[in-house]
Amino acid sequence: MIKLTDHGVYLINGTTPKDTCNVPAEEARKGTIAYSILTSHNTSGNDSGLKIRFDALASHDITYVGIIQTARASGLESFPIPYVLTNCHNSLCAVGGTINEDDHLFGLSAAKKYGGIYVPAHQAVIHSFMRENMAACGRMILGSDSHTRYGALGTMAIGEGGPELVKQLLCRTYDIPMPEIIAVNLVGAPKPGVGPHDVAIALIGAVFESGFVRNKVLEFVGEGVKNLPIEFRNGIDVMTTETTCWSSIWQTDDTTKEYFVQHGRPEAYKELKPADVAYYDGCIELDLSTVECMIALPMHPSYAYPIRELKANAKEILQAAQDQANRQLGGKVEMDLVGKICDDGRIYVDQGVVAGCSGGTYENICAVADIIKGKSCGNGEFKFSVYPDSMPTYLELVKNGAVADIVSAGGIFRECFCGPCFGAGDTP
């Protein structure tokens, strides 16, 4: 069950949404987690017109060259805040030999000259590196990648175009009106077999078309948060970009604290939660126990269906998705989804990929290994690949036997690379 409330609500003690309260809305608005983080990074002295300075920046090898060159042309002398340059998008081997070693060498030389942090190719997906090394409760991070989201670790993160990072490198500010803040009140716990993508796709399907959260902050609160492992939260959080929200933040707890302890950064943790009375500009009530296993069809994650429903009505749903996709493609490519329905009514699948900052997490890949262990992943035509999100994740998967279980079943283990998410590496 996902219920949308499109007017202001009070959250009492972090759990109970109410329409009215004896505390004025403007005062209670200051009780949200997002408000406190935003105002602590605001240099304008005016809460309505923010001029934000971030704690750190992040770019990958598709974007950092142009950003740094632009900043250099504008007088850059050194990176004023930590700037992470990862090499997880146009990495050499993963895209079949694309000649981009000059980009990587430029990034390394820039990091040495200006004081940045350089992450070599195949070491980590950009957002996984930032989670493991840079996120901290109460921080703000700006990244030149659309899915820059570290809210589940108490960090408000925003994905933007390169010019906004250039401004930060030149000690200028990110200027924006105070955004509206939407409470995502989680209750219950996911059913067995339901994963973070299922929750994310259900949420995207519920809010995208109406623009309910466009350019707003999603603040995840409620009793249901404690029922989600940290990687489950991360998997939902990074997908909030697809809702069209501006940023996200979650209340933190001992599960968050344990993540930082395991990654050798216990000092990065602090408790974040709404005040006893907090006012939000809207509310999404999401009962985790009602979320089914979901599927998103071309051409957007908001084209969401329960897998149960798709299997029961494959011809009707795939025909509609096919027609819509071909309209969007404008006749340049003909997509054939209906042709994937077998004579017995089942849907034929060509390929499976587990990858990225949402799918390639440790807990997600362990779940895959548990499912596939001792089985065969296909008949010679089906292709199955797994991309871990970082080398620390990869190492732990080697140690616990998950890599062996997946490879023994016919899966292919790849490097830490974002490629499948944007159509590079292991794609038809």
ABEGO torsion letter per residue (X at the ends): XBBBBABBBBBBGGABBBABBABBAAAAAAABAAAAAAAAABAAGBAABBBBBBABBBBBAAAAAAAAAAAAAAGBABBABBBBBBBAAABAAAAGGBBAAAAAAAAAAAAAAAGBBBBBBGABBAAAAAAAAABBBGBBBBBABAABBAAAAGBBBBBBBAAAAAAAAAGBBBBBBBBBBBBBBBBEBBBBGBBAAAAAAAAAAAAAAAGAABGBBBBBBEAAAAABBAAAAAAAAAAAAAAGBABBBBBBBAAAAAAAAAAGBAAABBBBBBBABBBBABBBBBBAAABBBBBBBOABAABBBBAAAAAAAAAAAAAAAAAAAAAAAGGABBBBAAAABBAAGBBBBABBBBBEAAAABAAAAAAAAAAABGBBAEAGABBBBBBBABAAAAAAAAAAGAAAAAAAAGBBBBBBBAAAAAGBEGBX
